[in-house]
Amino acid sequence: PIPNGNKQAMAWVNNMGRGNPNLHPVIVKNGGTSGFGTVIAINPTKDAAIFIGTNQVGSQPAAKGVEILRHLP
């Protein structure tokens, strides 16, 4: 099971907003290895997507991508 009511499909996570009806769902695929991390996140409600690539361990690109998409007007 995936926490917070999220769903997974072919390694993509459908982040449902932790049960908060004011947060739009964001579809996320992240990955990385020693020294870098990436994420592509899609907010279908706002017809928006973001890709973030980092070269710093612990930079949490997935969390930042979801946060950016949720704060778009």
N, C-alpha and C positions, 0 to 999 in steps of 0.2 A: 504493500500500500504506500501511496505517496501522501505526505502530511498536508494539512490545511485544505482538504477538499479538492486538491489539484488532480488532474488526469494525465495519463501518459499515452502517447501514440507514436510508435516507431521512434522512440527516444526523444520526441518532442514533448514538452510539458505544457499543459494548458493551465496556466496560473489563473485560478478563478477569483482571486481577490480576497482570499482568506475569509470567506463568508460575508464580506462587506458588500452590500448591494450597490454602493456608490463607486466601487472600483470596477472598471471594465476588465474583462478577461484579456490576458496577454499570452500569446503562444510563444514559447521560448525553446531554443536549441543552443546549448552551450557546450564548450569543450576546451581542451587545452592539454598541455603536458609541461614538463619541467621548463619553467621560464616564460611561458606565455599562456594567455587565455583568450577565448573568443565567445561571442554570443550573437545570435540573430534573434530579434524579438519582434513580434508582429502584434499590433493592436487593430483587429479587424473592425471594431466599432468606430474607430477614428480614421480608418484607411491609412494607417501609418506603420512604418517599419524602421528598425535601426540595426546597424551592425557595429559592434565594437570589437576591436582587436587590441590587446595589451601585451607588453613585454615585461611585466612586473608581477612576480608571484604575490598572490593574496589581494589583487586589485578588485576582485569580485565584479567582473564585467556583466554577469547575468543580473545581479541585483541592481546595478546602475542602469542597465538597459530597460528593465521593467519600470524602475522609478521614473526615468525620462519619459517613457511612453505614457505613463499614467498622469503625468503633469502637463501634457500637451493640451492646449485649449481646444 
